Structures are given as structure tokens and as C-alpha cells.
């Protein structure tokens, strides 16, 4: 009895130390990467009935043609037909493989919302240098400031073998997105009857290791730099947002600026964080709703609910097609249900509950994170009464030729007012989609912001 009590005390002490220090995993545990786990931490094996296949390396780089001008890949699964379609009439039959948000969408839009379910393809892959960085991170990266920051982090995916909810969220925040990227895209915030004015953006971001002047010996606290220019409509054209995203946003909060072309002034913009309204979103998206979720984690208590097999948006090449007009996508209530593709995949489920002393319009969030990419693909948002308010969908479209697990289009549906915001549409854009270029930090200064916004 005394021996058991002693062992229990030692075990409890060990767990307490682990929870406090959030230590990296052991070398023997990290050896699972590339063996039973994919190089970035998903289960290699398929599921019991074969409806989720084993991961075998992702899509081949030559899986389909790629438009040389726009960088838009063709659909490698264009000849496939849906296995079945989930509708309001039959969705209870599939309830165990749907999120609460998806079930709510069937009830909110019983006549029009549906999900076409296709065979599952585990198409995600990342370059070798990202795989190696994830392996190094597994044994070296630790959480600091009660989980609000990272130490000894490199490139992407600090916790490929996560031990807690906050580590899973950090994997989403730091997942591989090509290092640096430039793209033109369109956003729409239709009214309940479907009318909208398209807003055109030019977006550019770069992770710190893509800067010409990056010093790995003294990396600083900036994770990445982000700049977004509105080019249309005329009333918004020339407005620019600049963000310096920090690794530890409690120690050093996100730095943000706005250039207003009408006033021709650059202003600090601390409101572009947490639940501050994101510019040009007509109140349909908070600042931390972009990219499904972004920014500091400190206002929520995060709880890991485990893994589950769900039907999630995946391999949405049809939704990216240059043959579509924006009017083909944007419909009343939600995007055109004849376009998205859903597949059965394993997801991590993380619940965030607003801390008692914190403020945010969302009292609870439940995130569903794709195990193969660490991308949040579904996100349910609850109000202070505990009612489901907004439902987010991220339409994964891996860029197989570049080995980038890309989130193309994303949508956020308001179940109460019947409106939504959809962004990331590139169907009618002809500018190239660029990745992996080197830039100078001088491109991400308030002075550069003013120059970028001149009309």
C-alpha cells in the first residue's frame, strides 16, 4: 500500500511538472513521425472500415495540370461522383459524423443547404524542409507564458505530437502556408436575399524566416507579417491593413496599422485583434475570425475533446474553378451547395470557453482541425446565452504542385440574421498566386503601408 501511494505521488508530481512546463516530447515518442504518424503528426493508418484510407504521401506533384498564369490547379478528382448527399431530410442519419454547426445549417436552411459527400483522399503533403522542422520542433519547442507563446520554434507546426488543446491550436496558427504568399481575391457579404457588392483585395504575408534580413540567432518575437490592400469598390479602394503577428501576444501584443486613403493617414489599429470588427466585413466577422481563427489564445480556456471522424470540406478544386463567376458561388443564406465537396476525415476537436475575467462576443468556440494539415476546417461560435450563433467552414484545397495545404475559400454563416461572409474567392482573378519569395522587412512598415495605398 505504501509503495502504491509513493508511486501515485511520483506520477502526480510528474504530471504536474509536465503540465506546468509543457515540455516537448521525448526522442522515442518523436520517432513515430514518419513511422506510424505522418511527418507532421497525423495517423498514417486508415480507419477500421476503410472509408478513410491510409496516408501514402499525399497527392503527387503532377496529379493534374496547373494553369501557368494564375497558378490555379485543375481538379484531380473531376470525374468522381458523390457517394451520397446529406440533406435536411436525412441529416439525422449522419448526425454522429456532423458538427453541431452543420446540423444547425440543415435546420436553418432546410430547402437549400446540403452536403455532397465524396470518397476520401488524403491529399496533403508538405516539403521536406517542413517535415524536418516539425521533427525538430517535436523535441525542442515548448510553451511559454502559460501557453501564450512559443520557445525554440522553427518554420511550422511546433507540436506534431500534441499533448494539450492549446498545442493543437498553436499547430493551426503556425501551420505551413508556403512561407510567403501573394494573391488577389474577392470577398462578399451578401444580405439575406443574396445581394452583395464584391470587395477586391491584394493580400501578402511572409513568415519571419522568409525575410532577407531574418537572423535565426536572434529571431525576435514576430511570427509573420501581413498586408492587405483593398482595390475595389471605389469607396474602399486604397485602404490598407498592416499586421505584425507576434509569437507571444500577451508579452508583446499584435501590432496593427490602417492606412485610410480618404484621410491619407496611417493610424495604429489595436482594434484589429480579438473581437474587433475586421475592416470591410460589414460586421459579419471579428478580427480573429479571418483564417477561421487567428491571433492570441489567452482569452479562452482551451479543452481537448479528442478526435472524431467527420464529414468536412476537402479537396474543393471545383469551388476554385476559373469557369465559375462569383455570382455562381454567392447565394442567399450560404454559398451554392452544388459546389463544395465533403469527405470523411479525422479531426481534432478543441473547445474554447471564455475566461470569467475576459471579454469577447463569442462565449464559446468549438474548432474542428484536420489532422493531416492542422487547418481548422469547421468552427462553431456560441453567444453569451449559450446559443449557437455563427458557423465557419474552411474549404481545403491543397496545392499539390507546391505541397501547400491551402485554405482557399472560407465562409462564416450567421444563423440569426441570415447573412454570411465568404472570402478567398479567386475564380475571376487572373493575377498569379505566388509563394516562397524572399522579401525585406521594409515592405511591412507604416511607411510602406502609405505607399501601397496611394491610388
C-alpha positions in Angstrom: 0.0 0.0 0.0 2.8 2.4 0.9 4.6 1.6 -2.4 1.4 2.3 -4.4 0.9 5.6 -2.6 4.5 6.5 -3.3 4.2 5.7 -7.0 1.0 7.6 -7.2 2.6 10.6 -5.6 5.6 10.4 -8.0 3.2 10.1 -11.0 1.1 13.1 -9.9 4.3 15.1 -9.4 5.5 14.1 -12.9 2.1 15.1 -14.4 2.1 18.4 -12.6 5.6 19.2 -13.8 4.6 18.3 -17.4 1.5 20.5 -17.3 3.5 23.4 -15.9 6.4 23.2 -18.2 4.6 21.9 -21.3 7.7 20.0 -22.2 8.4 18.8 -25.7 8.0 15.0 -26.3 10.9 12.5 -25.9 13.1 11.4 -28.8 11.5 8.0 -28.7 8.0 9.5 -29.0 9.1 11.8 -31.8 10.4 8.8 -33.7 6.8 8.0 -34.5 6.9 10.8 -37.0 7.2 9.3 -40.5 6.6 5.8 -39.0 3.1 5.3 -37.5 2.4 9.0 -37.9 2.8 11.2 -40.9 5.8 13.6 -40.9 3.6 16.3 -39.3 1.7 14.2 -36.9 -1.5 12.6 -38.4 -2.3 8.9 -38.0 -0.9 7.2 -41.1 -3.3 4.3 -40.9 -6.8 4.5 -42.3 -9.9 3.7 -40.2 -11.4 0.3 -39.5 -13.9 0.1 -42.4 -11.6 1.7 -45.0 -13.7 4.8 -45.6 -10.6 6.8 -44.5 -7.6 5.4 -46.4 -4.1 5.3 -45.1 -1.9 8.3 -45.8 0.6 7.4 -48.5 2.4 10.7 -49.1 -0.4 12.9 -50.4 -1.1 13.9 -53.9 1.6 13.6 -56.5 3.1 17.0 -57.6 1.8 16.1 -61.1 -1.6 15.0 -60.0 -3.3 17.4 -62.5 -2.5 20.3 -64.7 -1.8 23.8 -63.3 -2.6 27.0 -65.0 0.8 28.7 -65.6 -0.7 32.2 -65.4 -2.9 32.1 -62.3 -1.3 29.1 -60.5 -4.7 27.6 -60.2 -4.6 23.7 -60.2 -7.1 21.6 -62.1 -9.3 19.2 -60.2 -7.6 15.8 -60.0 -10.9 14.3 -58.9 -13.1 15.9 -61.5 -14.5 12.5 -62.7 -15.7 11.4 -59.3 -19.4 11.4 -58.4 -20.8 11.9 -54.9 -21.2 8.8 -52.8 -24.4 10.3 -51.3 -25.9 13.7 -50.4 -26.9 14.8 -46.9 -30.0 16.9 -46.7 -32.3 18.3 -44.1 -34.5 15.2 -44.6 -31.8 12.6 -43.9 -29.2 14.5 -41.8 -30.1 12.8 -38.6 -29.0 9.6 -40.1 -25.4 11.0 -40.3 -25.6 13.0 -37.0 -22.6 11.2 -35.5 -20.4 12.5 -38.3 -21.6 16.1 -38.4 -20.7 19.0 -36.3 -23.3 20.9 -34.3 -22.8 23.8 -36.7 -23.5 21.6 -39.8 -26.7 20.2 -38.2 -27.8 23.8 -37.4 -27.3 24.8 -41.1 -29.7 22.0 -42.2 -32.3 23.3 -39.8 -31.7 26.9 -40.7 -31.8 26.3 -44.5 -33.8 23.0 -45.0 -34.6 23.7 -48.6 -31.2 24.7 -49.9 -28.4 23.5 -47.6 -26.9 20.1 -48.5 -23.6 18.3 -48.4 -22.3 16.2 -51.3 -20.1 13.5 -49.8 -17.3 12.1 -52.0 -14.6 9.4 -51.5 -11.9 10.5 -49.1 -8.5 11.4 -50.4 -5.6 12.2 -48.0 -4.1 14.7 -50.4 -2.0 16.8 -48.0 1.8 16.9 -48.2 4.4 19.4 -47.2 8.0 19.9 -48.4 10.9 18.0 -46.8 12.3 21.1 -45.0 8.9 21.5 -43.2 8.9 17.8 -42.3 12.4 18.2 -40.8 11.4 21.4 -38.9 8.3 19.6 -37.4 10.6 16.7 -36.2 13.0 19.2 -34.6 10.1 21.1 -33.0 8.7 18.0 -31.5 11.7 17.6 -29.2 12.6 21.2 -28.7 9.6 23.6 -28.8 7.9 24.4 -25.5 5.0 26.7 -24.5 5.8 29.9 -22.5 3.7 32.5 -20.7 1.0 29.9 -19.7 0.7 28.8 -23.3 0.5 32.3 -24.9 3.8 31.9 -26.7 6.4 29.5 -28.0 10.1 28.9 -27.3 12.6 27.3 -29.7 10.2 27.2 -32.6 11.2 26.7 -36.2 9.3 27.2 -39.5 5.9 25.5 -38.8 4.0 23.0 -36.6 5.5 23.3 -33.1 3.7 20.3 -31.7 3.3 17.5 -34.3 2.5 15.2 -31.3 0.3 17.5 -29.2 -0.3 16.9 -25.5 -3.0 19.5 -25.0 -5.7 21.6 -26.6 -3.5 24.8 -26.7 -0.8 22.8 -28.6 -3.3 21.8 -31.2 -4.4 25.4 -31.6 -0.8 26.5 -32.0 -0.4 24.0 -34.8 -3.2 25.7 -36.6 -1.7 29.1 -36.0 1.7 28.1 -37.3 0.8 25.5 -39.9 2.7 25.6 -43.2 1.3 28.0 -45.8 4.1 28.3 -48.3 6.4 30.6 -46.2 5.3 33.7 -48.0 2.4 34.4 -50.4 0.8 37.0 -52.6 -2.7 36.7 -54.1 -5.7 38.7 -55.3 -9.1 37.6 -54.0 -12.7 38.7 -53.6 -14.9 38.8 -50.6 -18.7 39.1 -50.4 -21.1 39.8 -47.5 -24.5 39.2 -49.1 -27.7 40.3 -47.4 -30.3 37.7 -46.5 -31.8 38.0 -50.1 -28.4 37.4 -51.7 -27.5 40.8 -53.0 -23.8 41.9 -52.5 -21.0 44.2 -53.6 -17.8 42.3 -54.2 -14.7 43.6 -52.3 -11.4 43.1 -54.1 -8.2 42.6 -52.1 -4.5 42.2 -52.8 -3.0 40.2 -49.9 0.6 39.5 -49.0 2.2 37.8 -46.0 5.6 36.4 -45.1 6.8 34.3 -42.2 9.8 35.7 -40.5 12.2 33.2 -42.0 11.3 34.4 -45.4 12.8 37.9 -44.8 16.1 38.8 -46.3 17.2 40.3 -43.0 16.0 37.4 -40.8 18.5 36.4 -38.1 18.0 32.9 -36.8 20.3 33.6 -33.9 18.0 36.4 -32.8 14.6 35.7 -34.3 12.7 38.1 -32.2 9.0 37.8 -31.3 7.4 38.4 -34.7 5.8 35.3 -36.3 4.8 36.7 -39.6 4.0 40.0 -41.4 0.6 40.6 -43.2 -0.6 43.3 -45.5 -3.9 43.7 -47.3 -4.9 46.3 -49.8 -8.5 46.9 -51.0 -8.6 47.7 -54.7 -12.5 47.9 -55.2 -15.1 49.2 -54.7 -14.2 52.8 -55.1 -15.4 53.9 -51.7 -12.9 51.5 -50.1 -10.1 51.4 -52.6 -6.7 52.3 -51.3 -7.4 51.3 -47.7 -4.6 49.1 -46.3 -4.2 46.9 -43.2 -0.8 46.0 -41.9 -0.2 43.5 -39.1 3.0 42.3 -37.3 1.8 39.0 -35.7 3.8 38.1 -32.6 4.6 34.7 -31.1 3.7 35.8 -27.6 0.9 38.3 -28.0 0.4 38.8 -24.2 4.0 39.8 -23.7 4.0 41.9 -26.9 0.5 42.4 -28.4 -0.1 42.2 -32.1 1.0 45.4 -33.9 -1.5 46.7 -36.5 -1.9 49.8 -38.6 -4.6 51.1 -41.0 -4.0 53.4 -43.9 -7.2 55.3 -44.8 -6.9 56.5 -48.4 -9.5 59.2 -47.9 -7.7 60.8 -45.0 -4.2 59.8 -46.3 -3.1 58.9 -42.8 -1.6 55.8 -41.2 -3.1 55.0 -37.8 -2.3 52.4 -35.2 -5.2 49.9 -35.1 -5.2 48.0 -31.8 -8.9 47.1 -32.6 -7.7 44.6 -35.3 -7.5 41.8 -32.7 -9.8 39.6 -30.7 -13.4 40.6 -31.4 -12.7 44.0 -33.0 -14.6 44.2 -36.3 -12.4 43.3 -39.3 -12.3 46.1 -41.9 -14.7 45.8 -44.9 -16.6 42.9 -43.3 -19.8 44.8 -42.6 -19.8 43.5 -39.0 -20.0 39.9 -40.1 -16.5 38.9 -39.0 -14.4 39.7 -36.0 -10.7 40.2 -36.4 -9.8 36.8 -35.0 -12.3 35.1 -37.5 -10.1 35.6 -40.5 -8.4 32.3 -41.5 -11.1 30.6 -39.3 -9.1 31.7 -36.2 -6.1 33.8 -35.7 -4.3 35.7 -33.0 -3.8 35.4 -29.3 -5.3 32.4 -27.4 -5.3 34.0 -23.9 -9.0 35.0 -23.5 -10.2 31.3 -23.6 -9.7 28.2 -21.6 -9.0 25.5 -24.2 -10.0 21.9 -23.7 -9.1 19.0 -25.9 -12.2 16.9 -26.7 -10.3 14.2 -28.6 -10.5 13.1 -32.2 -13.5 12.2 -34.3 -14.4 11.2 -37.9 -16.5 13.9 -39.5 -17.6 15.0 -43.0 -15.6 18.1 -43.6 -14.9 20.4 -46.7 -12.0 18.9 -48.6 -10.3 18.9 -52.0 -12.5 21.8 -53.1 -11.0 22.2 -56.6 -14.4 22.7 -58.2 -15.1 25.7 -55.9 -11.8 27.3 -57.2 -12.7 26.7 -60.9 -12.0 29.6 -63.3 -15.2 28.6 -65.1 -17.2 29.9 -62.2 -18.3 33.5 -61.7 -18.7 34.9 -58.2 -22.4 35.1 -58.8 -22.3 31.3 -59.3 -21.0 30.9 -55.7 -22.7 33.6 -53.7 -26.3 32.7 -53.0 -28.8 33.7 -50.3 -28.1 32.2 -46.9 -25.0 30.3 -47.8 -22.7 29.6 -50.8 -24.0 27.5 -53.7 -24.5 24.0 -52.2 -23.8 22.3 -55.6 -20.2 23.3 -55.4 -18.5 22.3 -52.2 -17.1 18.8 -51.7 -17.1 17.0 -48.4 -15.1 13.9 -47.3 -14.8 11.8 -44.2 -11.6 12.8 -42.3 -10.3 12.6 -38.8 -10.3 15.9 -36.9 -9.1 17.1 -33.6 -11.9 18.8 -31.6 -10.9 21.7 -29.3 -13.3 23.7 -27.2 -12.6 27.2 -26.1 -14.6 28.7 -23.2 -14.3 32.4 -22.5 -12.5 33.1 -19.2 -14.5 34.7 -16.4 -12.5 37.9 -16.5 -12.2 38.2 -20.3 -14.3 39.9 -22.9 -15.3 38.6 -26.3 -18.6 38.4 -28.3 -18.1 34.7 -28.5 -18.6 32.9 -25.1 -17.5 29.6 -26.6 -15.9 28.3 -29.7 -15.5 24.7 -30.9 -12.8 24.1 -33.5 -12.5 21.1 -35.8 -8.9 20.7 -37.0 -7.9 18.5 -39.9 -5.3 16.0 -38.7 -3.4 16.0 -42.0 -2.8 19.7 -42.3 -3.6 21.3 -38.8 -6.0 23.6 -40.6 -9.3 24.5 -38.8 -12.0 23.4 -41.3 -15.1 23.9 -39.1 -15.6 26.4 -36.3 -18.8 26.8 -34.2 -19.3 30.1 -32.3 -21.7 30.5 -29.3 -23.1 33.7 -27.8 -23.3 34.6 -24.1 -26.6 32.8 -23.8 -25.0 29.5 -24.9 -26.8 29.6 -28.3 -25.0 28.7 -31.5 -24.6 31.9 -33.4 -22.1 31.6 -36.3 -20.8 28.6 -38.2 -17.5 28.7 -40.0 -16.4 26.5 -42.9 -12.9 26.4 -44.4 -12.7 24.8 -47.9 -9.4 22.9 -48.0 -7.9 22.8 -51.5 -4.3 21.5 -51.3 -1.9 23.0 -53.9 -0.3 19.6 -54.7 2.3 21.0 -57.2 3.7 23.2 -54.4 2.9 20.9 -51.5 0.9 23.6 -49.7 -2.2 22.6 -47.7 -4.1 25.7 -48.9 -7.3 27.1 -47.4 -8.8 28.7 -50.4 -12.4 29.9 -49.7 -13.8 30.4 -46.2 -17.3 31.3 -45.1 -18.8 32.4 -41.8 -22.6 32.0 -41.6 -24.8 34.0 -39.1 -27.7 31.8 -38.1 -29.5 34.7 -36.5 -29.6 37.4 -39.2 -29.3 35.1 -42.2 -26.2 36.8 -43.6 -22.7 35.5 -44.1 -19.3 36.5 -45.3 -17.3 34.5 -47.9 -13.7 35.4 -48.7 -10.8 33.9 -50.6 -12.6 33.6 -54.0 -10.2 33.8 -56.9 -12.3 32.4 -59.8 -12.3 35.6 -61.9 -8.9 36.8 -60.8 -6.0 36.5 -63.3 -3.1 37.6 -61.1 -0.7 34.8 -60.3 -0.8 33.1 -57.0 2.8 33.4 -55.7 4.6 31.5 -52.9 8.1 31.2 -51.4 9.5 34.6 -52.3 12.0 36.5 -50.2 11.1 40.0 -49.0 12.6 42.7 -46.8 11.0 43.7 -43.5 11.0 47.3 -45.0 7.9 46.2 -47.1 6.0 45.8 -43.8 6.5 49.2 -42.2 4.0 52.0 -41.8 5.8 54.0 -44.4 5.4 51.1 -46.9 1.8 51.0 -45.9 1.2 54.6 -47.0 3.0 53.9 -50.3 0.9 50.8 -51.0 -2.4 52.7 -50.5 -1.8 55.5 -53.0 -4.5 55.4 -55.6 
